[in-house]
């Protein structure tokens, strides 16, 4: 009985408390999720999955750790729609939006690229337990889960741990960020990644120091390759 009542109840709740587009704040139509159709069509997609071995991208890690490929879904520009999305995901509790947007990219990758066919496991960059308690969730895990579900690839949260708490790195340069994170991560489950190609997922690619530190630990623990995927990267 409840399965028949639930859709009606959801429609009634939406009528009283309509879901709003995270881009323009207008009410979403019944078939829309996270963004209205207009905002979704105007997302600044990078199309990097068509050139995943672009040396300009991989240079962030050149001479440090070998990264198989590096792609980001969207361009992040100050004041733009992607900044609004990332802010909502990280600080306003819109974790389901992270999963939904990641699934959009996952479905796109399935149609337009063979890039992820060699991936064995997907993991999100972990939060320190105190940050997790403060926020209530890890946005990177929700992104990773959305990708994993859409791609049919296992997603794990028991591989990497963040051993140290760090303050925000927003105003640090690359060297300072690397000094901050080079001993922060540890692999807690070597068997889950030994001999495997791991895709590490995060929300935004900035200097790459955090992802580099994750990759270093994973490769040291026995995985055969590490690739990186983020929802966003600095705009053109």
Number of C-alpha atoms within 10 A of each C-alpha: 5 7 7 8 9 11 11 11 12 11 13 12 12 14 10 9 10 15 19 17 21 23 20 13 11 13 16 18 14 10 7 14 18 20 25 20 14 11 15 16 10 9 16 18 17 17 15 15 22 14 14 18 15 14 13 8 16 20 11 19 18 12 8 13 18 16 22 16 21 24 26 26 26 21 23 26 16 11 8 14 21 23 17 16 22 22 13 17 23 17 11 11 15 18 21 16 22 27 23 19 21 25 21 14 21 22 15 15 21 14 9 12 13 11 15 17 11 13 17 17 19 25 25 27 23 23 23 18 17 11 15 13 11 9 15 12 16 21 29 26 25 26 28 33 26 25 28 21 16 19 19 11 18 15 21 17 16 13 20 21 19 19 15 14 14 13 7 8 13 8 8 12 12 16 10 12 18 19 12 19 21 15 14 19 23 18 19 14 14 16 13 17 22 17 15 19 22 26 25 23 28 24 25 21 23 16 18 17 23 22 24 23 21 28 26 19 19 26 22 14 18 16 19 15 22 23 21 24 25 22 25 25 21 14 14 7
